[in-house]
Amino acid sequence: MNGAQWAGLIAALMVAANLLCLAVAFVRLRRKQAPSRLQKLAPPVTIVRPVCGIETFSRETLTSGLELDYPHYETIFCVADGHDPIVPLIEELIGIYGADRVRLIVGDVAVSANPKLNNCVKGWEAARHDWVILADSNVLMPKDYVQRLMASWREDTGLVCSTPAGSRPGCFGAEVECAFLNTFQARWQYAGEALGFGFAQGKSMLWNKPFLDANGGIAALAAEIAEDAAATKLVRKAGKHIHLVGQPFEQPLGPRNLRDVVQRQFRWARLRRVTFLPFFAPEILVGPLVPAVLAGFGAPGFGFPAWLGVLAVLVLWYAGEIVLARSVGWFLNWRTPLAYLARDLAFPGIWAYAFVAREVSWRGNAMKIKADGEDELNRAVPALSAVTMRSDGRP
């Protein structure tokens, strides 16, 4: 075989690997889970939700967590600033659902440079129950939210979590974000978990409080700038595993500026590059760019024009993604394939930039995420406290 033919063969193998991972994610997402022992026991639960500022769907998402079909649970809202505009809504919800079920805790504890984590500390310490869910304010909780988290808990589990499923985009920029969140990130999360590589995701995390307290407590999640990266390493070090819920929970988006979407993806890419470099480096191979280029170079070696090789890769790549999206409700409208294309055009630049640039923007604050033994943040940015940066964990 000549060089062109080898390139074509490698491209074909990469497309086959992508389709295989799509199939693994399809089976994992469609599989019905039998009730776990923990789910049958139905122990009381504390839900800790850091909040900051009013968002498009704040009332709906926060209320959803107060109307769950679960027998024994309490909700603790944590806000860093007592004058935050979200406080009147929380107080209204306390009046409706009762102070015995809903509490508001004001003030953060600076255990890290991560404002979301700082905002959760008092809530964690005030939790009355041994099972605690840390959930972002923009997670839309279905009635069986707690049961679905508990259904994935096994004897070897250290953490159950859920990646967000983007929904209700208000513009094309938000549709591109759905393309990143759903058939890109969530798909690979589920495929990775099925292959034994579970990673934590900070959107919804079910913890056994005694387990985490015995391993350093919530402050141990400050070991990395991203609490989910710290959680992943902590759980693995303890010899436990991370599992995902059967199907991810919804995160309604509303309108999103495309530039902000790309900036968020860069921030997350930089965090992955710093915390999990061996896994981040090959991420460039999970998009269609490399196999398309190889197919374009290799097609003439098999007697086909280069453009046909590129087209074949793109058709197979996106056809598989569309099938998965339709099967699990992630296909939004006729623009969805265009959102996939926009995502894949942007991602190589995001991936490359994560290697060379340190500074990112987080809620309008300049932030330098350093690597390999350096401080995570540029301390010239004063503490990046929850007073100057949103702390609800919204991407």
Phi and psi in degrees as a GROMACS rama.xvg file:
@    title "Ramachandran Plot"
@    xaxis  label "Phi"
@    yaxis  label "Psi"
@TYPE xy
-86.3222  179.07  ASN-2
-60.6631  -39.9637  GLY-3
-64.5171  -40.4729  ALA-4
-68.0807  -38.16  GLN-5
-61.7762  -40.7992  TRP-6
-61.6557  -42.5093  ALA-7
-64.451  -38.5421  GLY-8
-65.987  -42.6324  LEU-9
-63.2436  -40.7892  ILE-10
-60.6429  -43.069  ALA-11
-63.174  -40.5647  ALA-12
-65.3838  -37.4253  LEU-13
-67.8368  -39.6344  MET-14
-65.1025  -41.6305  VAL-15
-63.2059  -40.2755  ALA-16
-64.2407  -39.9647  ALA-17
-63.3788  -44.0577  ASN-18
-65.6965  -35.2428  LEU-19
-64.3851  -43.568  LEU-20
-66.0815  -36.1777  CYS-21
-61.552  -40.9392  LEU-22
-66.7404  -40.4569  ALA-23
-62.4453  -45.3381  VAL-24
-63.485  -39.288  ALA-25
-59.2428  -48.8852  PHE-26
-63.584  -42.8594  VAL-27
-64.3934  -40.9063  ARG-28
-76.6051  -25.1755  LEU-29
-93.9746  -8.8188  ARG-30
-72.5155  134.878  ARG-31
-85.2859  128.706  LYS-32
-92.3465  133.012  GLN-33
-74.6671  148.757  ALA-34
-57.8757  133.864  PRO-35
-84.161  167.827  SER-36
-59.8161  -41.756  ARG-37
-63.5776  -43.1162  LEU-38
-60.8709  -39.1113  GLN-39
-67.6482  -35.2744  LYS-40
-70.1249  -31.2575  LEU-41
48.6017  58.9794  ALA-42
-69.5077  158.083  PRO-43
-63.7062  149.751  PRO-44
-132.009  144.702  VAL-45
-109.943  128.716  THR-46
-105.585  119.162  ILE-47
-105.756  121.399  VAL-48
-125.078  108.706  ARG-49
-71.6122  135.629  PRO-50
-132.691  153.624  VAL-51
-167.909  119.261  CYS-52
77.7683  159.583  GLY-53
-91.0294  128.714  ILE-54
-111.049  172.025  GLU-55
-56.6363  -41.1993  THR-56
-113.462  24.9503  PHE-57
-55.4645  -50.0296  SER-58
-60.6869  -43.256  ARG-59
-67.7416  -46.3517  GLU-60
-69.1722  -40.9297  THR-61
-69.9564  -39.35  LEU-62
-66.1103  -34.9862  THR-63
-57.6458  -32.288  SER-64
-78.7042  -4.8064  GLY-65
-106.395  0.354156  LEU-66
-125.524  40.2332  GLU-67
-83.4627  148.524  LEU-68
-87.609  67.7809  ASP-69
-137.293  135.071  TYR-70
-66.8327  -40.1195  PRO-71
-135.536  102.871  HIS-72
-153.736  152.495  TYR-73
-123.644  156.72  GLU-74
-123.681  130.542  THR-75
-118.045  116.826  ILE-76
-91.5001  134.449  PHE-77
-117.459  125.859  CYS-78
-130.65  136.751  VAL-79
-73.842  -36.7369  ALA-80
-118.904  122.002  ASP-81
-63.8021  -15.951  GLY-82
-97.2027  8.352  HIS-83
-59.8299  141.345  ASP-84
-63.9768  -14.4023  PRO-85
-77.6139  -18.518  ILE-86
-59.2389  -45.6965  VAL-87
-58.3406  -36.5933  PRO-88
-65.9314  -42.2139  LEU-89
-62.815  -42.6625  ILE-90
-64.0503  -36.6194  GLU-91
-63.4087  -42.6089  GLU-92
-65.7223  -37.2465  LEU-93
-62.3635  -40.0219  ILE-94
-64.3204  -33.3959  GLY-95
-79.1884  -45.1519  ILE-96
-99.7611  -11.2014  TYR-97
98.7642  138.191  GLY-98
-69.6659  -14.8982  ALA-99
-76.0515  -20.1374  ASP-100
-108.23  -24.7726  ARG-101
-130.2  130.589  VAL-102
-128.517  152.693  ARG-103
-120.338  124.629  LEU-104
-115.079  128.619  ILE-105
-107.913  135.992  VAL-106
107.277  133.868  GLY-107
-101.241  171.041  ASP-108
-126.156  120.669  VAL-109
-80.3276  77.457  ALA-110
-88.5078  -11.0878  VAL-111
-158.645  -179.521  SER-112
-88.2624  3.64041  ALA-113
-93.7629  106.172  ASN-114
-64.0309  -33.2505  PRO-115
-62.9533  -46.1386  LYS-116
-62.8584  -44.0516  LEU-117
-56.7941  -35.702  ASN-118
-74.2583  -16.9291  ASN-119
-92.9659  -15.7926  CYS-120
-59.0149  -51.111  VAL-121
-63.6454  -35.439  LYS-122
-65.321  -42.569  GLY-123
-59.9184  -46.1815  TRP-124
-67.2561  -28.8043  GLU-125
-87.4915  -6.27557  ALA-126
-60.9972  133.168  ALA-127
-87.1633  -13.7437  ARG-128
-118.568  161.93  HIS-129
-78.7527  -14.8515  ASP-130
-112.54  121.629  TRP-131
-126.877  132.618  VAL-132
-109.102  121.377  ILE-133
-94.0008  117.682  LEU-134
-133.883  132.4  ALA-135
-66.1352  155.318  ASP-136
-68.3838  -20.9883  SER-137
-98.2869  13.7746  ASN-138
-83.4026  126.921  VAL-139
-90.2051  112.474  LEU-140
-91.5717  122.103  MET-141
-72.0962  167.953  PRO-142
-57.3781  -35.9895  LYS-143
-98.3744  30.3593  ASP-144
-54.0956  -52.1907  TYR-145
-66.245  -43.6042  VAL-146
-59.7949  -39.5109  GLN-147
-68.4612  -35.1061  ARG-148
-66.7208  -46.0437  LEU-149
-68.3053  -26.8808  MET-150
-61.7691  -23.6621  ALA-151
-94.1287  0.45943  SER-152
-82.0999  127.18  TRP-153
-122.988  179.927  ARG-154
-63.7047  -29.6018  GLU-155
-97.5711  11.3363  ASP-156
-83.8155  136.874  THR-157
-109.241  -19.2967  GLY-158
-163.571  138.269  LEU-159
-116.749  134.473  VAL-160
-143.367  176.373  CYS-161
-139.566  130.417  SER-162
-74.3733  151.219  THR-163
-77.4838  144.23  PRO-164
-106.081  107.583  ALA-165
-64.3093  137.605  GLY-166
-148.753  168.692  SER-167
49.879  53.0561  ARG-168
-67.8661  139.115  PRO-169
-96.3203  -2.432  GLY-170
-166.51  177.057  CYS-171
-64.9147  -35.4921  PHE-172
-57.5558  -41.6061  GLY-173
-68.8983  -31.1991  ALA-174
-66.8656  -36.0655  GLU-175
-64.8531  -39.1203  VAL-176
-63.8019  -39.197  GLU-177
-59.937  -39.0144  CYS-178
-63.4012  -36.9356  ALA-179
-69.996  -46.3638  PHE-180
-70.3223  -38.0603  LEU-181
-92.9059  -85.3355  ASN-182
-74.3224  -4.08841  THR-183
-101.417  -70.5995  PHE-184
-71.8475  -50.8906  GLN-185
-63.7351  -41.3914  ALA-186
-57.7643  -47.8851  ARG-187
-71.4947  -30.2062  TRP-188
-61.3618  -46.7436  GLN-189
-70.4212  -38.8551  TYR-190
-64.2615  -42.1169  ALA-191
-63.181  -42.9218  GLY-192
-62.7219  -41.3456  GLU-193
-63.5047  -27.0346  ALA-194
-94.4108  5.80729  LEU-195
94.623  14.2338  GLY-196
-119.174  67.5875  PHE-197
-78.4544  134.195  GLY-198
-119.928  143.822  PHE-199
-72.5886  150.546  ALA-200
-133.1  129.82  GLN-201
-77.0905  -0.140985  GLY-202
-64.4595  -50.0568  LYS-203
-140.676  119.447  SER-204
-131.233  120.204  MET-205
-95.5819  116.603  LEU-206
-113.779  146.475  TRP-207
-87.9696  112.199  ASN-208
-58.7334  -44.4819  LYS-209
-58.807  -35.0918  PRO-210
-63.8271  -50.5445  PHE-211
-67.5883  -39.6248  LEU-212
-62.4871  -34.7604  ASP-213
-72.9366  -14.2622  ALA-214
-113.929  31.6075  ASN-215
108.44  -7.99793  GLY-216
74.1429  -174.715  GLY-217
-63.4114  -26.7763  ILE-218
-64.1849  -22.0746  ALA-219
-65.4935  -20.9915  ALA-220
-75.2439  -2.67596  LEU-221
-84.5807  1.23126  ALA-222
-63.508  -24.1063  ALA-223
-126.45  157.545  GLU-224
-63.3794  -31.5155  ILE-225
-100.988  124.455  ALA-226
-65.0452  -27.8949  GLU-227
-73.1608  -32.4763  ASP-228
-66.2705  -42.9779  ALA-229
-62.7766  -39.3939  ALA-230
-63.6268  -41.2705  ALA-231
-59.2034  -47.622  THR-232
-69.132  -37.9693  LYS-233
-63.5991  -46.5367  LEU-234
-64.4865  -43.4469  VAL-235
-65.3867  -39.3298  ARG-236
-62.7634  -32.9923  LYS-237
-79.2774  -0.158504  ALA-238
80.1031  18.0013  GLY-239
-106.76  177.044  LYS-240
-123.854  156.552  HIS-241
-105.177  130.293  ILE-242
-122.616  154.774  HIS-243
-104.809  155.123  LEU-244
-64.9554  162.294  VAL-245
-57.5189  -46.8304  GLY-246
-134.306  139.592  GLN-247
-67.4006  154.471  PRO-248
-85.1866  150.476  PHE-249
-75.7111  141.478  GLU-250
-126.481  100.107  GLN-251
-68.2563  135.748  PRO-252
-100.716  -44.1928  LEU-253
72.5637  -157.168  GLY-254
-73.9954  139.254  PRO-255
-138.351  131.125  ARG-256
-72.7906  131.156  ASN-257
-59.4176  -38.7751  LEU-258
-62.5304  -41.0976  ARG-259
-65.9567  -35.9794  ASP-260
-61.2807  -47.3079  VAL-261
-64.9668  -39.2719  VAL-262
-63.5476  -39.8232  GLN-263
-63.3768  -42.0668  ARG-264
-63.9481  -36.6521  GLN-265
-65.9065  -42.655  PHE-266
-59.8174  -45.6016  ARG-267
-65.1958  -37.9091  TRP-268
-63.9349  -42.1325  ALA-269
-63.3926  -40.122  ARG-270
-63.3939  -42.1409  LEU-271
-66.3011  -38.91  ARG-272
-63.4506  -38.2472  ARG-273
-74.7847  -40.186  VAL-274
-93.5973  -27.8997  THR-275
-140.053  60.614  PHE-276
-56.3299  -44.3697  LEU-277
-60.8942  -27.527  PRO-278
-88.247  -31.0636  PHE-279
-74.1883  -39.1643  PHE-280
-53.2033  -44.2613  ALA-281
-80.8807  4.619  PRO-282
-59.84  -26.3288  GLU-283
-60.8415  -21.5983  ILE-284
-83.3776  -9.51664  LEU-285
-87.4005  -3.09342  VAL-286
-103.074  173.372  GLY-287
-82.7793  -4.26506  PRO-288
-60.5424  -54.3975  LEU-289
-63.7415  -49.0361  VAL-290
-64.4197  -32.1169  PRO-291
-65.9716  -42.7977  ALA-292
-63.8429  -44.7599  VAL-293
-63.4377  -39.4322  LEU-294
-66.7112  -37.9098  ALA-295
-63.4814  -36.7585  GLY-296
-75.843  -34.0319  PHE-297
-88.3684  -23.7207  GLY-298
-55.5109  -43.1784  ALA-299
-59.8586  -26.5469  PRO-300
-66.7918  -18.147  GLY-301
-109.832  11.3275  PHE-302
86.2815  16.732  GLY-303
-114.834  152.098  PHE-304
-67.589  153.069  PRO-305
-59.3468  -41.0361  ALA-306
-62.7534  -30.5157  TRP-307
-70.4727  -36.2324  LEU-308
-63.6978  -44.6537  GLY-309
-62.6046  -46.3742  VAL-310
-61.6922  -40.6114  LEU-311
-61.4325  -43.1856  ALA-312
-61.7045  -47.8473  VAL-313
-64.8497  -40.6121  LEU-314
-63.756  -48.2521  VAL-315
-65.5176  -40.2882  LEU-316
-62.1065  -52.4969  TRP-317
-78.6795  -26.6452  TYR-318
-62.6881  -44.7189  ALA-319
-62.9856  -40.2106  GLY-320
-66.3097  -40.1845  GLU-321
-65.8544  -39.6497  ILE-322
-60.8182  -45.948  VAL-323
-61.8307  -45.6865  LEU-324
-61.0666  -42.5853  ALA-325
-66.2506  -35.2818  ARG-326
-71.3294  -25.9802  SER-327
-116.605  11.1421  VAL-328
82.5893  21.1761  GLY-329
-98.7289  -1.97549  TRP-330
-85.997  117.823  PHE-331
-89.3189  -53.7053  LEU-332
-167.305  -170.757  ASN-333
-64.2639  -18.0538  TRP-334
-83.7148  -8.5859  ARG-335
-56.0435  -46.2174  THR-336
-61.1092  -33.4072  PRO-337
-66.6227  -35.1459  LEU-338
-66.0145  -37.929  ALA-339
-61.0366  -44.3868  TYR-340
-63.9799  -44.0526  LEU-341
-61.0231  -41.573  ALA-342
-59.8567  -46.51  ARG-343
-74.775  -22.0734  ASP-344
-73.7128  -34.5539  LEU-345
-81.2649  -32.3351  ALA-346
-62.227  -42.8456  PHE-347
-56.3643  -38.7127  PRO-348
-67.169  -39.9726  GLY-349
-61.7153  -45.7873  ILE-350
-61.969  -47.0743  TRP-351
-66.7003  -40.8941  ALA-352
-65.3146  -29.6403  TYR-353
-64.2803  -21.7912  ALA-354
-83.5698  -27.6378  PHE-355
-111.439  -20.131  VAL-356
-109.634  137.501  ALA-357
-99.4815  -34.2402  ARG-358
-82.6225  133.458  GLU-359
-129.399  169.921  VAL-360
-111.377  128.357  SER-361
-128.873  105.577  TRP-362
54.8739  40.7522  ARG-363
81.3521  3.29377  GLY-364
-103.1  131.787  ASN-365
-68.33  133.213  ALA-366
-142.423  126.576  MET-367
-108.899  113.184  LYS-368
-95.8369  110.334  ILE-369
-96.7623  167.32  LYS-370
-124.755  157.355  ALA-371
55.2371  65.5057  ASP-372
92.8591  -10.2668  GLY-373
-84.7905  163.402  GLU-374
-60.1212  144.777  ASP-375
-66.1534  -33.227  GLU-376
-124.167  154.153  LEU-377
-73.4666  111.433  ASN-378
-68.6552  -6.43204  ARG-379
-67.8423  -19.3621  ALA-380
-85.7331  104.764  VAL-381
-57.3843  98.1978  PRO-382
60.4094  -14.1513  ALA-383
45.132  46.9911  LEU-384
-69.6482  166.295  SER-385
-67.7499  -11.5091  ALA-386
-72.6104  -33.1354  VAL-387
-105.994  -6.92528  THR-388
-135.132  139.934  MET-389
-57.7161  144.039  ARG-390
-124.258  17.681  SER-391
-88.6742  -3.0874  ASP-392
81.0147  3.79228  GLY-393
-65.0725  134.737  ARG-394
